[in-house]
């Protein structure tokens, strides 16, 4: 089953700890007078505060949070902490608890601290708890356990979104097509230094398939089995039904495109690759994909099958399934983060500064200065180029398709389907860029504003977006510790990403 990051729910247990004194008396721990000092009054007040807390929790939780069974525990001034209290707080018939959302306060702190000690699960406190917020948070954090005390319910909601992304990373499995090296490709040297390091840090696991077996799967299983696995009849080759589905998909894509330079026969082959990759993701229970472009290209088998994986990357990302070029496993995890936190499909490409010198922009491959004819200020510009844009960058995953063009990748033979998108129509659009460092210790968080785009009419690995950053030099110096591809999504999600970096124990580099 493909369980996307977007399908992950954060299981949150709401707990209200009420304070009810058993007797009327006054002293250093009583802050009321008259009837308010009676047990009967406090019992009624606790019920009112409990109801308000649970209402606030429900109103604040993002859609991706699953609220578990509510717990109300009255705490008394005899200081007895029954074991049944922990049973009530830690057991839930609906599944495993990911985090506790607690309203406590004076005289209830010990219970919250012991709950954290026993479960080692994150504790989030009611913003209205007052001075105990800092005391309990400091105490629990001193024990090496997560505790959070947002000042507002908006802050609570943001934290829940971030914890959900962290859970999605932990549960994710990425399908990696491999030729030479399961850790890096011939052109993706800036991915993770070690996949095991990524597993240890984020919890993500990886599944591997051989690229030659993958290429065999692109055709129906021949008699006697595939060339690379002779005699095996249980391989996930495409079927005649899959081929018919690919033909229909290609016809639909061409019918709805604004313009097209690839013929239906060749486009259908790229559609067939996409259908195969979805089958493999289902088979291996993965939610992300990557393959090594140059390593695979040099086998000459993509030329033989007349297919590239560009279209697949675009279509997968439209669905919230991160899919990255050039065996960029780091890019897959970064796109998973961006897509889960934003519900926007990511776009990934080669990301470079457009260097302004001598009154113009220094010439660079896959950039034409004419595309910025209407842009007066040519300083602090950046450029991302790859033939993997998608049709839902503005509408969001599940949204309407934008206008698009279709091109072929191979200049001479006309194969390899690619989308084209007019980025210049989105001038003024905010974007957020992100990437994990190869050593899994840092998180890059960048922001920009689109000013234009280009190469819409070209074939091959072309098509780019140009955006302005606050300070090109600072942005570039930061990028040098993270690598070439900087996945991006439309919108401003920088604050959420900064908080995510902290919860993952990463040094955040924000530019």
C-alpha positions as CSV (number, residue, x, y, z in Angstrom):
1,X,0.0,0.0,0.0
2,X,1.2,3.5,-0.8
3,X,0.8,5.4,2.5
4,X,1.8,9.0,1.7
5,X,3.0,11.5,4.2
6,X,-0.4,13.2,3.7
7,X,-2.2,10.0,4.8
8,X,-0.4,10.0,8.2
9,X,-2.5,11.0,11.2
10,X,-1.0,12.2,14.5
11,X,-2.7,10.4,17.4
12,X,-3.2,12.9,20.3
13,X,-4.5,12.1,23.7
14,X,-6.3,15.0,25.4
15,X,-6.1,15.0,29.2
16,X,-7.6,17.4,31.7
17,X,-6.3,17.3,35.2
18,X,-8.7,19.0,37.6
19,X,-7.8,20.3,41.0
20,X,-10.4,19.6,43.8
21,X,-9.6,20.2,47.4
22,X,-11.5,17.8,49.8
23,X,-12.0,20.4,52.6
24,X,-12.6,24.0,53.3
25,X,-9.5,25.6,54.6
26,X,-7.1,28.5,53.9
27,X,-3.4,28.8,53.6
28,X,-0.5,29.4,51.2
29,X,-2.0,27.1,48.5
30,X,-5.5,28.5,48.5
31,X,-6.3,31.6,46.3
32,X,-10.0,32.1,46.8
33,X,-12.6,33.0,49.4
34,X,-16.0,32.1,50.6
35,X,-17.9,29.5,48.6
36,X,-15.1,29.1,46.2
37,X,-13.1,27.3,48.9
38,X,-15.6,24.5,49.1
39,X,-15.2,21.1,47.5
40,X,-18.6,21.4,45.9
41,X,-17.7,24.6,44.1
42,X,-14.3,23.3,42.9
43,X,-16.0,20.1,41.5
44,X,-18.4,22.3,39.4
45,X,-15.6,24.6,38.3
46,X,-13.4,21.6,37.2
47,X,-16.2,20.4,35.0
48,X,-16.6,23.8,33.4
49,X,-12.8,24.2,32.8
50,X,-12.6,20.6,31.5
51,X,-15.4,21.3,28.9
52,X,-13.7,24.5,27.8
53,X,-10.3,22.8,27.4
54,X,-11.7,20.0,25.3
55,X,-13.6,22.5,23.1
56,X,-10.3,24.5,22.7
57,X,-8.4,21.3,21.7
58,X,-11.0,20.3,19.1
59,X,-11.1,23.8,17.6
60,X,-7.3,24.1,17.4
61,X,-6.4,20.7,15.9
62,X,-5.4,20.5,12.2
63,X,-7.3,18.0,10.1
64,X,-4.4,15.6,10.2
65,X,-4.7,15.2,13.9
66,X,-6.7,12.3,15.3
67,X,-8.0,13.1,18.7
68,X,-8.2,10.1,20.9
69,X,-10.5,9.3,23.8
70,X,-10.6,12.3,26.3
71,X,-9.5,11.7,29.9
72,X,-10.6,13.7,32.9
73,X,-8.8,13.1,36.2
74,X,-9.7,15.0,39.4
75,X,-6.6,15.5,41.5
76,X,-7.0,15.9,45.3
77,X,-5.2,17.5,48.1
78,X,-4.4,14.2,49.7
79,X,-1.6,13.8,47.1
80,X,-2.5,10.2,46.3
81,X,-1.6,9.2,42.8
82,X,-3.5,6.0,42.0
83,X,-2.1,3.6,39.3
84,X,-5.4,3.8,37.7
85,X,-4.7,7.3,36.7
86,X,-1.7,6.2,34.5
87,X,-3.8,3.4,33.1
88,X,-6.4,5.9,32.0
89,X,-3.9,8.3,30.5
90,X,-1.7,5.8,28.7
91,X,-4.2,3.2,27.3
92,X,-6.5,3.9,24.4
93,X,-8.6,1.4,22.4
94,X,-8.0,3.4,19.2
95,X,-4.3,2.7,18.9
96,X,-0.8,4.0,19.9
97,X,-0.6,7.5,21.3
98,X,1.8,9.9,19.6
99,X,1.5,12.8,22.0
100,X,-0.3,14.0,25.0
101,X,-2.2,17.3,25.1
102,X,-2.5,18.2,28.8
103,X,-4.2,20.8,30.9
104,X,-2.6,20.7,34.4
105,X,-1.4,23.3,36.8
106,X,-0.3,23.8,40.4
107,X,-0.3,20.5,42.4
108,X,-0.6,18.4,39.3
109,X,2.9,18.9,37.9
110,X,4.2,15.7,39.4
111,X,1.6,13.6,37.6
112,X,2.5,15.2,34.2
113,X,6.2,14.7,34.8
114,X,5.8,11.0,35.8
115,X,3.6,10.5,32.7
116,X,6.4,11.8,30.5
117,X,9.0,9.7,32.4
118,X,6.9,6.5,31.9
119,X,5.9,6.9,28.3
120,X,8.8,9.0,26.8
121,X,6.2,10.6,24.5
122,X,5.9,14.3,23.8
123,X,3.8,16.4,26.2
124,X,2.1,19.5,24.9
125,X,0.6,21.8,27.5
126,X,-2.5,24.0,27.5
127,X,-1.4,27.6,26.7
128,X,-3.7,28.8,29.6
129,X,-1.8,26.8,32.2
130,X,0.1,29.9,33.4
131,X,3.4,29.7,35.4
132,X,3.5,25.9,35.4
133,X,4.2,26.0,31.7
134,X,7.8,26.9,32.2
135,X,8.3,24.8,35.4
136,X,7.0,21.6,33.9
137,X,8.6,22.1,30.6
138,X,12.0,22.7,32.1
139,X,11.6,19.7,34.4
140,X,10.6,17.3,31.7
141,X,13.3,18.5,29.2
142,X,15.9,18.1,31.9
143,X,15.1,14.4,31.8
144,X,15.8,14.2,28.1
145,X,12.1,14.0,27.2
146,X,10.1,16.3,24.8
147,X,7.8,18.8,26.3
148,X,6.3,21.9,24.6
149,X,4.5,24.9,25.9
150,X,3.2,27.1,23.1
151,X,1.9,30.4,24.1
152,X,-1.2,30.3,21.9
153,X,-3.6,27.7,20.4
154,X,-2.2,28.7,17.0
155,X,1.2,27.6,18.3
156,X,-0.3,24.3,19.4
157,X,-1.7,23.7,15.9
158,X,1.6,24.5,14.3
159,X,3.4,22.1,16.6
160,X,0.9,19.3,15.8
161,X,1.5,19.9,12.1
162,X,5.2,19.6,12.6
163,X,5.0,16.4,14.8
164,X,2.9,14.8,12.1
165,X,5.6,15.5,9.5
166,X,8.2,13.9,11.8
167,X,5.9,10.9,12.2
168,X,5.5,10.7,8.4
169,X,9.3,10.6,8.0
170,X,9.6,7.9,10.6
171,X,6.9,5.7,8.9
172,X,8.1,6.4,5.3
173,X,9.7,3.9,3.0
174,X,11.4,5.0,-0.2
175,X,11.8,2.8,-3.3
176,X,15.3,3.2,-4.8
177,X,16.2,1.9,-8.2
178,X,19.9,1.0,-8.1
179,X,22.6,0.2,-10.6
180,X,26.1,0.8,-9.2
181,X,25.6,2.1,-5.7
182,X,22.6,2.1,-3.4
183,X,23.8,5.2,-1.6
184,X,24.5,7.7,-4.4
185,X,24.3,8.0,-8.2
186,X,27.0,9.2,-10.6
187,X,25.4,12.7,-10.6
188,X,23.8,12.8,-7.2
189,X,26.9,13.1,-5.0
190,X,25.2,15.5,-2.6
191,X,22.6,13.1,-1.3
192,X,23.0,11.4,2.1
193,X,26.5,10.3,3.0
194,X,24.8,7.2,4.4
195,X,21.3,5.9,4.0
196,X,21.7,4.1,7.4
197,X,22.5,7.5,8.9
198,X,19.2,8.8,7.5
199,X,17.4,5.8,9.0
200,X,18.9,6.3,12.4
201,X,18.1,10.1,12.3
202,X,14.6,10.1,10.8
203,X,13.4,6.6,11.0
204,X,12.9,6.3,7.2
205,X,13.6,3.0,5.6
206,X,14.6,2.2,2.1
207,X,13.7,-0.6,-0.4
208,X,15.8,-1.4,-3.4
209,X,15.2,-2.7,-6.9
210,X,17.8,-3.4,-9.6
211,X,17.5,-1.0,-12.6
212,X,17.8,-3.8,-15.1
213,X,15.0,-5.7,-13.5
214,X,13.0,-2.5,-13.5
215,X,13.6,-2.0,-17.2
216,X,12.4,-5.6,-17.8
217,X,9.2,-4.9,-16.0
218,X,8.3,-2.2,-18.6
219,X,7.0,-5.0,-20.9
220,X,4.7,-7.9,-20.4
221,X,6.3,-11.0,-18.9
222,X,7.7,-13.2,-21.7
223,X,7.5,-16.9,-21.8
224,X,10.3,-18.3,-19.6
225,X,10.6,-15.1,-17.5
226,X,12.5,-11.8,-17.9
227,X,16.0,-11.7,-19.3
228,X,17.5,-10.7,-15.9
229,X,15.5,-13.2,-13.9
230,X,15.0,-16.2,-16.2
231,X,12.5,-18.8,-14.9
232,X,10.8,-16.4,-12.4
233,X,7.2,-16.0,-13.2
234,X,6.2,-13.9,-10.2
235,X,7.7,-10.6,-11.4
236,X,5.6,-7.4,-11.4
237,X,5.8,-6.8,-15.2
238,X,3.2,-4.5,-16.7
239,X,0.2,-6.2,-18.2
240,X,-1.7,-5.7,-21.4
241,X,-4.3,-3.9,-19.2
242,X,-1.6,-1.6,-17.9
243,X,-0.5,-0.8,-21.5
244,X,-4.1,0.0,-22.5
245,X,-4.3,2.3,-19.4
246,X,-1.1,4.0,-20.5
247,X,-2.5,4.6,-24.0
248,X,-5.6,6.2,-22.5
249,X,-3.6,8.3,-20.1
250,X,-1.4,9.6,-22.9
251,X,-4.4,10.4,-25.1
252,X,-6.0,12.4,-22.2
253,X,-2.8,14.3,-21.4
254,X,-2.5,15.3,-25.1
255,X,-6.2,16.3,-25.4
256,X,-5.9,18.6,-22.3
257,X,-2.5,20.2,-23.1
258,X,-2.3,23.7,-24.5
259,X,0.4,22.5,-26.9
260,X,2.4,19.3,-27.5
261,X,5.5,18.2,-29.4
262,X,5.5,14.5,-28.4
263,X,3.5,11.9,-30.2
264,X,1.0,9.7,-28.4
265,X,3.1,6.5,-28.9
266,X,6.1,7.9,-27.2
267,X,4.1,9.6,-24.5
268,X,2.4,6.3,-23.7
269,X,5.7,4.7,-23.0
270,X,6.4,7.3,-20.3
271,X,2.9,6.8,-18.9
272,X,3.6,3.1,-18.8
273,X,6.7,3.8,-16.7
274,X,4.5,5.8,-14.3
275,X,2.0,3.0,-14.0
276,X,4.8,0.5,-13.3
277,X,6.3,2.7,-10.6
278,X,3.0,3.0,-8.9
279,X,2.7,-0.8,-9.0
280,X,6.1,-1.2,-7.5
281,X,5.4,1.4,-4.8
282,X,2.3,-0.6,-3.8
283,X,4.2,-3.9,-3.9
284,X,7.0,-2.6,-1.6
285,X,4.7,-0.4,0.6
286,X,6.7,2.7,-0.3
287,X,5.6,6.3,-0.5
288,X,8.5,7.8,-2.4
289,X,10.7,7.0,-5.4
290,X,14.0,7.8,-7.1
291,X,16.2,6.4,-9.8
292,X,19.7,7.3,-11.1
293,X,19.3,9.1,-14.4
294,X,22.9,9.0,-15.7
295,X,23.6,5.5,-14.4
296,X,20.4,4.2,-16.0
297,X,20.9,6.2,-19.2
298,X,24.4,4.8,-19.8
299,X,23.0,1.3,-20.0
300,X,21.3,2.5,-23.2
301,X,18.2,0.7,-22.1
302,X,16.1,3.9,-21.8
303,X,17.0,4.6,-25.4
304,X,16.0,1.0,-26.2
305,X,12.7,1.3,-24.5
306,X,12.2,5.0,-25.6
307,X,11.3,6.2,-22.1
308,X,12.5,8.7,-19.4
309,X,11.1,9.1,-15.9
310,X,10.5,12.8,-16.0
311,X,6.7,12.5,-16.5
312,X,6.5,10.0,-13.6
313,X,8.2,12.4,-11.2
314,X,5.7,15.2,-12.1
315,X,2.7,12.9,-11.9
316,X,3.8,11.3,-8.6
317,X,4.4,14.7,-6.9
318,X,1.0,15.9,-8.1
319,X,-0.4,13.0,-5.9
320,X,1.7,13.8,-2.9
321,X,4.2,11.0,-3.6
322,X,7.7,12.5,-3.6
323,X,9.6,11.4,-6.6
324,X,13.1,12.7,-7.4
325,X,15.5,12.8,-10.3
326,X,19.1,11.6,-10.3
327,X,18.8,9.2,-7.3
328,X,18.5,12.2,-5.0
329,X,17.3,10.3,-1.9
330,X,17.8,13.5,0.2
331,X,15.5,15.2,-2.3
332,X,12.8,12.6,-1.8
333,X,12.8,13.1,2.0
334,X,12.9,16.8,1.6
335,X,10.0,16.7,-0.8
336,X,8.1,14.4,1.6
337,X,8.6,17.1,4.3
338,X,7.4,19.9,2.0
339,X,4.4,18.1,0.6
340,X,3.2,16.8,4.0
341,X,3.5,20.2,5.7
342,X,2.0,22.2,2.9
343,X,-0.3,19.9,0.9
344,X,1.4,21.4,-2.1
345,X,3.3,19.3,-4.7
346,X,7.0,20.0,-4.8
347,X,9.2,20.9,-7.7
348,X,12.9,20.0,-7.7
349,X,15.7,21.0,-10.1
350,X,19.2,22.2,-10.4
351,X,19.3,25.4,-8.3
352,X,21.9,28.1,-9.1
353,X,22.4,31.8,-8.5
354,X,22.1,34.1,-11.5
355,X,25.3,36.1,-11.0
356,X,24.9,39.8,-11.8
357,X,28.1,41.4,-13.0
358,X,29.1,44.2,-15.5
359,X,25.5,45.4,-15.6
360,X,23.9,42.1,-16.7
361,X,23.5,38.4,-15.7
362,X,26.5,36.2,-16.5
363,X,25.6,33.6,-19.2
364,X,24.5,30.3,-17.8
365,X,23.3,27.0,-19.4
366,X,19.5,26.7,-19.5
367,X,19.0,30.5,-18.9
368,X,18.1,33.2,-21.4
369,X,18.3,36.9,-20.3
370,X,15.4,37.7,-22.7
371,X,13.1,35.8,-20.4
372,X,13.6,38.6,-17.8
373,X,12.9,41.5,-20.2
374,X,10.2,42.9,-17.9
375,X,12.3,42.6,-14.7
376,X,14.1,45.8,-13.8
377,X,16.1,44.7,-10.8
378,X,18.4,41.8,-11.9
379,X,20.2,41.4,-8.5
380,X,19.6,38.6,-5.9
381,X,18.1,36.3,-8.4
382,X,18.1,32.5,-8.3
383,X,17.2,29.8,-10.9
384,X,15.8,26.3,-10.7
385,X,15.7,24.1,-13.8
386,X,14.4,20.5,-14.5
387,X,11.8,19.1,-16.8
388,X,9.6,18.0,-13.8
389,X,7.1,20.8,-13.1
390,X,3.6,19.7,-12.3
391,X,0.1,21.0,-12.9
392,X,-1.0,21.5,-9.3
393,X,1.8,23.7,-7.9
394,X,-0.7,26.6,-7.3
395,X,-3.9,24.7,-6.6
396,X,-2.4,22.1,-4.3
397,X,-2.5,18.3,-4.2
398,X,-6.0,17.3,-5.2
399,X,-6.6,20.6,-6.8
400,X,-7.4,21.6,-10.4
401,X,-4.8,21.2,-13.1
402,X,-3.2,24.3,-14.4
403,X,-2.5,25.0,-18.1
404,X,0.5,22.9,-19.3
405,X,2.4,21.9,-22.4
406,X,4.0,18.6,-23.3
407,X,7.4,18.1,-24.7
408,X,9.8,15.2,-25.5
409,X,13.1,14.7,-23.8
410,X,15.2,13.1,-26.6
411,X,15.9,15.7,-29.3
412,X,16.4,13.3,-32.2
413,X,14.2,10.4,-31.4
414,X,11.3,12.3,-29.7
415,X,10.8,10.1,-26.7
416,X,10.5,10.8,-23.0
417,X,7.4,12.8,-21.9
418,X,7.9,16.1,-20.0
419,X,5.5,18.7,-18.7
420,X,6.1,22.4,-19.4
421,X,4.7,25.2,-17.2
422,X,4.7,29.0,-17.6
423,X,6.3,30.1,-14.4
424,X,6.3,33.7,-15.5
425,X,2.5,33.8,-14.9
426,X,3.2,33.3,-11.2
427,X,5.4,36.4,-10.8
428,X,5.0,37.6,-7.2
429,X,4.3,34.1,-5.8
430,X,6.0,33.3,-2.6
431,X,7.9,30.0,-2.5
432,X,9.6,28.0,0.3
433,X,12.8,26.0,-0.4
434,X,14.2,23.3,1.8
435,X,16.9,20.6,2.0
436,X,18.5,18.3,4.5
437,X,22.3,18.4,4.7
438,X,24.1,15.2,3.5
439,X,25.3,14.4,7.0
440,X,21.7,14.7,8.4
441,X,22.7,17.4,10.9
442,X,21.2,20.5,9.3
443,X,18.0,21.8,7.6
444,X,18.1,24.5,5.0
445,X,15.0,26.7,5.0
446,X,14.9,29.4,2.3
447,X,12.3,31.8,0.9
448,X,11.9,33.5,-2.4
449,X,9.5,35.3,-4.7
450,X,9.0,34.3,-8.4
451,X,9.9,36.9,-10.9
452,X,9.8,34.8,-14.1
453,X,10.5,31.6,-16.0
454,X,11.7,30.3,-19.3
455,X,12.4,27.5,-21.8
456,X,8.8,26.6,-22.1
457,X,9.2,25.8,-25.8
458,X,12.3,23.7,-25.5
459,X,12.6,19.9,-25.4
460,X,15.0,17.9,-23.2
461,X,15.8,18.7,-19.6
462,X,14.6,22.3,-19.8
463,X,12.1,24.6,-18.2
464,X,12.9,26.8,-15.3
465,X,11.7,29.2,-12.7
466,X,13.5,32.4,-11.6
467,X,13.0,33.8,-8.1
468,X,14.4,36.6,-6.0
469,X,15.9,35.9,-2.6
470,X,16.7,38.4,0.2
471,X,20.5,38.1,-0.2
472,X,22.0,36.0,-3.0
473,X,25.4,35.7,-1.4
474,X,24.1,34.6,2.0
475,X,21.7,32.2,0.2
476,X,24.5,30.7,-1.9
477,X,26.9,30.4,1.1
478,X,24.3,28.5,3.0
479,X,23.5,26.2,0.0
480,X,27.1,25.1,-0.2
481,X,26.5,23.0,2.9
482,X,23.4,21.3,1.4
483,X,23.8,20.7,-2.3
484,X,22.4,21.3,-5.7
485,X,18.7,20.4,-5.7
486,X,16.6,22.7,-3.5
487,X,13.0,21.4,-3.6
488,X,10.4,24.1,-3.4
489,X,6.7,24.5,-2.9
490,X,4.4,27.5,-3.4
491,X,3.6,29.4,-0.2
492,X,5.4,30.4,3.0
493,X,6.0,27.5,5.3
494,X,9.3,28.7,6.8
495,X,8.1,29.0,10.4
496,X,6.8,25.4,10.3
497,X,10.0,24.1,8.8
498,X,12.2,25.9,11.4
499,X,10.1,24.3,14.2
500,X,10.4,20.9,12.4
501,X,14.1,21.2,12.3
502,X,14.2,21.8,16.0
503,X,12.0,18.8,16.8
504,X,14.3,16.7,14.6
505,X,17.3,17.9,16.4
506,X,18.7,19.6,13.3
507,X,20.6,22.8,13.1
508,X,18.4,25.1,11.1
509,X,20.0,27.4,8.5
510,X,17.4,29.9,7.5
511,X,17.9,32.4,4.7
